[in-house]
Structure formats: structure tokens, C-alpha cells
Amino acid sequence: MSFNQTQKYLATVNGSSSPGSSFSGSSSFGGASNNNARPLPGINLDEEIRLTTNNRERAQMDNMADLYSIIVVLEHLELAYIRSSITHTEYTPACRQLIAQFRTASSLLGEVVPDLEKFMKEYNLNCPAAAKRIKIGVPATVEFGDGVSNEANGHRTAKYVAETVQSYITVVDVLKLGMAAVDQIHPLLADLMQSLNNVRSLPADFEGRAKVREWLIKLNSMKASEELNAEEKRQLEFDLESNYTAFRGWLDNQ
């Protein structure tokens, strides 16, 4: 194809009847400049880029950063405990504090971070141990016990059995009195789980322990101000009374 033929083809594509009109004001050939083109705005590479435009957005970003750091620290704490790098006496209070801090930070963010899993996925957080601990809402020493044997001390074992009985009675009484808020029931269930784990001779497959764990997970997924509805409250009361009966039956067989 000759140069003139090329001009005619381009003129046809551009919708122009003049073969040379496709080149006027164009920088495609010959380096001609377009007088109508706007110059690019000046870019200062040293200029600070602002992620927020007001104090409200800045506070929200700070709270999200706090939430991120709490999850990361909790993950390291869980792994340190699993690897016996820290003792249960060091682990338990630190874990309780981080869980409480997570709840506070989450409450400040409200609907901005409605779901932990979505938040972790969005910011590429791979912290499965921390996610599980936050989901349950109690330290591993409460969920599974601290692993320290107390069977050599019969008086101490009797003390833990009495505490377990008292914990069952307390939670059931609270429910019968009409209390159904999460922040009223969750701490009592955590104490009950701790008491059950302190009784070392209790079978590992004791159903009561699994039921309490299920309710802890459910309550921990709710806001502190939320309440169990009538059906949930009745089911929890039934589960606790059934488990208490099973616990008393186990004691009678000892």
C-alpha cells in the first residue's frame, strides 16, 4: 500500500473527506503537537497522601488499626502458649485482656466491621488461632484447663467440685430471675467452664463441657447489650439443668 493510499484509508476511518485532514493537529505522525491537549497536572512525589478527610474518618482508621494489631498480637500469644514459650499463668491474663480490647475496639467500629472473618480477609490477615480464640471468647486455659494436675490433693479436688456445683446453680438462678443479656450470662458460663476444667477426673467427653462451649461461642457472636429471646433462654436453662444432672450422676459413681 502506497503512502497516498494509506492517507486515504486513515481519512476514511476518521470520517474525513480530506486525505490530509487525518494528520492535522495529530501527534501520531511527524511529532506534531495537539494544541487542544491539556497539560498533565504537576505531581509532587514528596507530598503526603491523606487517607482521611476529617476527624471522624481519622478516628475510624485508628480504631481499625487497633483492631488489626490486637488480632496479630493475639495470634502470637496463642502460638507462644501452644509452643510452651509462656506459662499458663502468663498466658491467661494476657489473653483475657486482648479479648476485652478486641470487644471494645469492635464496639467502637460498629457496623464498619460487622464480621471478623470479612475484616481478616479484606486485610489479608492469616491468624486462625486468634480468630478461634475471639470466636469462643475465653482463654484456652478456661476452655481446656491449664494442664496442671491437682488429683494429689483431695481437698483441692473437692473444692473444685463444689465450685462447679455452685456455678451451675448460679447460672440457672440468673436465668430464672429473668436476666438474659449477654454481658450478664457470658461471664457466668466462662466461670462454669473454668470450674469444669478444674475437675481433672471429669471424663474428657463429658457432654456438659461441649454444651457450655457452644453457648459461649453463640453469646460471643452477639453484642454485650443484646439479650437471648424466650426460646433461647429456655433452651439454655434446659441444657444447664440436664448437664447438672449428668454431673451429679457422675459424682455419685465416684
Disulfide bonds with the S-S distance in Angstrom:
none
